[in-house]
Amino acid sequence: MSTVTTPISSLPAVTGTTPAPASNTLGQSEFLQLLTTQLQNQDPLSPMDSSAFVAQLAQFSTVEGITNLGTQLGSLITAQSSANQLSAATLVGKQVLFNSSQIALTQGQPAAFGVTLDNAASDVVASVADGTGAIVGTIDLGAQAAGTVQATWSGLDANGNPLPSGTYTVAVNATPVAGSTVNATTSVSGVVTGIGLGGQATTVNVAGQSIPLTSLVEVGTAPVP
């Protein structure tokens, strides 16, 4: 005699509960119910092959393990996000250095930024552009060795007049020494005034910019007075 099987769709509903909506996905409860029904309806004179039974139990255990793993992973992500937020909160009021091509200018005051070179350069020129893309300032840093050099932009136009406060963009052109290549990145320092908790990543607010924690290069050892 062959083993009697019962389709999931014909399984009796549990008394006192609302039937779940139809789904093409076989979940843990459906899998266990199907397995139990198979055992209840097997032929006593020709029981289900024990190897097949063990295989089904192994499948059930695997499904349950994957589900638990997903739950634990979600908890781990939540915990890591909370840890990042707490870490970012300790940065409020501290001076930080971060990679950025944007510099904030306060009218009448110079704006400082850093240029980091991975190799020596025979000449380094930084160009400052306003919101329209027009070049409003040029700083020639000359020949520089590999490392970080500090630069200052006066914040004045070609006629010596103070430019309005706002955010400006710095682009660096580094000429490599013969036989080598050179990459340049710009960095800006500022005081952390707050943290952002929305979106996928925690950010800090510095000089009107929202900076991801991964962009921070250096953190001051003491709060800025």
C-alpha positions as CSV (number, residue, x, y, z in Angstrom):
1,M,0.0,0.0,0.0
2,S,1.2,3.5,-0.7
3,T,1.6,6.3,1.8
4,V,-1.5,8.6,2.0
5,T,-0.7,12.3,1.7
6,T,-3.1,15.2,2.2
7,P,-2.7,18.5,0.3
8,I,-2.1,21.5,2.5
9,S,-5.2,23.2,1.1
10,S,-7.4,20.4,2.5
11,L,-6.0,20.4,6.0
12,P,-8.6,21.2,8.7
13,A,-8.7,24.7,10.0
14,V,-7.8,25.3,13.7
15,T,-11.0,25.9,15.7
16,G,-11.3,29.4,17.1
17,T,-8.7,31.1,14.8
18,T,-9.1,33.1,11.7
19,P,-7.7,31.3,8.6
20,A,-4.5,33.0,7.3
21,P,-4.7,34.4,3.8
22,A,-3.7,32.1,1.0
23,S,0.1,32.1,0.3
24,N,2.4,30.3,-2.0
25,T,5.1,30.3,0.7
26,L,5.6,27.3,2.9
27,G,6.3,28.6,6.4
28,Q,7.3,26.8,9.6
29,S,3.7,26.2,10.8
30,E,2.6,24.9,7.4
31,F,5.6,22.6,7.1
32,L,5.0,21.2,10.6
33,Q,1.3,20.7,10.0
34,L,2.0,18.9,6.7
35,L,4.6,16.7,8.4
36,T,2.1,15.9,11.2
37,T,-0.6,15.1,8.7
38,Q,1.7,12.7,6.9
39,L,2.4,10.8,10.1
40,Q,-1.3,10.6,11.0
41,N,-2.4,9.3,7.6
42,Q,0.5,6.9,6.9
43,D,-0.4,3.2,6.4
44,P,0.5,1.3,9.6
45,L,1.4,-1.8,7.5
46,S,3.7,0.3,5.3
47,P,5.0,3.3,7.3
48,M,6.8,6.2,5.8
49,D,10.4,5.6,5.0
50,S,12.4,6.7,8.1
51,S,15.1,8.2,5.9
52,A,12.5,10.5,4.2
53,F,11.2,11.4,7.6
54,V,14.6,12.4,8.9
55,A,15.2,14.4,5.7
56,Q,12.0,16.3,6.3
57,L,12.9,17.0,9.9
58,A,16.3,18.3,8.8
59,Q,14.6,20.6,6.3
60,F,12.3,21.9,9.0
61,S,15.3,22.5,11.3
62,T,17.1,24.3,8.5
63,V,14.1,26.6,7.8
64,E,13.8,27.4,11.5
65,G,17.5,28.1,11.8
66,I,17.5,30.5,8.9
67,T,14.5,32.3,10.4
68,N,16.2,32.6,13.8
69,L,19.4,33.8,12.1
70,G,17.5,36.6,10.3
71,T,15.9,37.7,13.6
72,Q,19.3,37.7,15.4
73,L,20.9,39.6,12.5
74,G,18.2,42.2,12.6
75,S,18.8,42.7,16.3
76,L,22.5,43.0,15.8
77,I,22.0,45.7,13.1
78,T,19.7,47.6,15.5
79,A,22.2,47.3,18.3
80,Q,25.1,48.5,16.1
81,S,23.0,51.5,14.9
82,S,22.3,52.5,18.5
83,A,26.0,52.2,19.3
84,N,26.9,54.4,16.4
85,Q,24.4,57.0,17.6
86,L,25.8,57.0,21.1
87,S,29.3,57.3,19.7
88,A,28.3,60.3,17.5
89,A,26.6,62.0,20.5
90,T,30.0,62.2,22.3
91,L,31.4,64.2,19.4
92,V,29.1,67.2,19.9
93,G,31.2,70.3,20.7
94,K,34.4,68.7,19.5
95,Q,36.7,69.8,16.6
96,V,36.8,67.2,13.8
97,L,38.6,66.9,10.5
98,F,36.6,65.3,7.6
99,N,37.1,64.6,3.9
100,S,35.1,67.1,1.9
101,S,35.4,69.4,-1.1
102,Q,32.9,71.9,0.4
103,I,34.1,74.8,2.6
104,A,32.0,77.2,4.5
105,L,32.9,80.9,4.2
106,T,31.9,83.6,6.7
107,Q,32.1,86.9,4.9
108,G,35.2,88.9,6.0
109,Q,37.0,85.9,7.4
110,P,39.4,83.5,5.7
111,A,38.5,79.8,5.2
112,A,40.9,77.0,6.0
113,F,41.1,73.6,4.5
114,G,43.7,70.8,4.0
115,V,45.1,69.0,1.0
116,T,46.4,65.5,1.3
117,L,48.7,64.0,-1.3
118,D,49.5,60.3,-1.6
119,N,52.8,61.1,-3.5
120,A,55.0,64.2,-3.9
121,A,53.8,66.8,-6.4
122,S,55.8,69.4,-8.3
123,D,53.0,71.9,-8.1
124,V,49.6,72.0,-6.3
125,V,46.9,74.5,-7.2
126,A,43.5,74.7,-5.4
127,S,40.6,76.4,-7.2
128,V,37.6,77.7,-5.3
129,A,34.2,77.9,-7.1
130,D,30.9,79.4,-6.0
131,G,27.4,77.9,-6.3
132,T,27.3,78.6,-10.1
133,G,30.6,76.9,-10.8
134,A,32.5,80.1,-11.4
135,I,36.1,80.2,-10.1
136,V,36.3,82.9,-7.4
137,G,39.7,82.1,-5.9
138,T,43.0,80.3,-6.6
139,I,45.6,79.2,-4.1
140,D,49.0,78.1,-5.5
141,L,50.7,75.8,-2.9
142,G,53.7,75.1,-5.0
143,A,55.7,71.9,-4.8
144,Q,54.6,69.6,-1.9
145,A,55.8,66.3,-0.4
146,A,53.4,63.5,0.2
147,G,51.1,64.1,3.2
148,T,48.7,66.8,4.3
149,V,49.4,70.5,3.8
150,Q,47.2,73.3,5.3
151,A,45.8,76.0,3.0
152,T,43.9,79.2,3.6
153,W,41.6,81.0,1.2
154,S,41.2,84.7,1.8
155,G,37.5,84.8,0.8
156,L,38.1,87.8,-1.4
157,D,37.3,88.2,-5.1
158,A,39.8,89.3,-7.8
159,N,39.2,92.9,-6.8
160,G,39.8,92.3,-3.1
161,N,36.2,92.5,-2.1
162,P,34.8,90.1,0.5
163,L,32.6,87.4,-1.0
164,P,29.3,86.6,0.6
165,S,29.0,83.9,3.3
166,G,28.1,80.5,1.9
167,T,29.4,77.1,0.8
168,Y,32.1,77.0,-1.8
169,T,33.7,74.1,-3.6
170,V,37.4,73.4,-3.7
171,A,39.1,71.5,-6.6
172,V,42.8,70.6,-6.4
173,N,45.1,70.1,-9.4
174,A,48.3,68.3,-8.4
175,T,51.1,67.9,-10.9
176,P,53.0,64.6,-10.3
177,V,56.7,64.4,-10.2
178,A,58.1,62.8,-13.3
179,G,57.6,59.1,-13.4
180,S,54.9,59.0,-10.7
181,T,51.2,59.7,-10.1
182,V,49.6,61.7,-7.4
183,N,46.1,61.8,-6.0
184,A,44.8,64.7,-3.9
185,T,41.9,64.9,-1.4
186,T,40.6,67.9,0.4
187,S,39.6,68.0,4.1
188,V,37.9,70.5,6.3
189,S,37.8,71.0,10.0
190,G,35.0,72.3,12.1
191,V,33.0,71.9,15.4
192,V,30.3,69.3,15.6
193,T,27.0,71.0,16.4
194,G,24.7,68.1,16.3
195,I,24.0,64.6,15.0
196,G,21.6,63.2,12.4
197,L,19.8,60.0,13.2
198,G,17.6,59.6,10.1
199,G,18.3,57.5,7.0
200,Q,20.6,54.5,6.8
201,A,23.7,56.0,8.5
202,T,24.4,58.2,11.5
203,T,25.8,61.6,10.5
204,V,27.3,64.6,12.3
205,N,26.5,68.3,11.6
206,V,29.6,70.4,11.0
207,A,29.7,73.8,9.4
208,G,26.3,73.4,8.0
209,Q,27.1,70.1,6.4
210,S,25.8,66.6,7.3
211,I,28.9,64.4,7.4
212,P,28.8,60.5,7.6
213,L,30.9,59.1,10.5
214,T,33.0,57.2,7.9
215,S,34.2,60.6,6.4
216,L,35.8,61.7,9.7
217,V,39.6,61.7,9.5
218,E,40.5,63.1,13.0
219,V,38.7,64.0,16.2
220,G,39.9,66.6,18.7
221,T,41.0,65.2,22.1
222,A,39.1,67.9,24.0
223,P,35.9,70.0,23.5
224,V,36.4,73.3,21.8
225,P,35.7,76.1,24.3
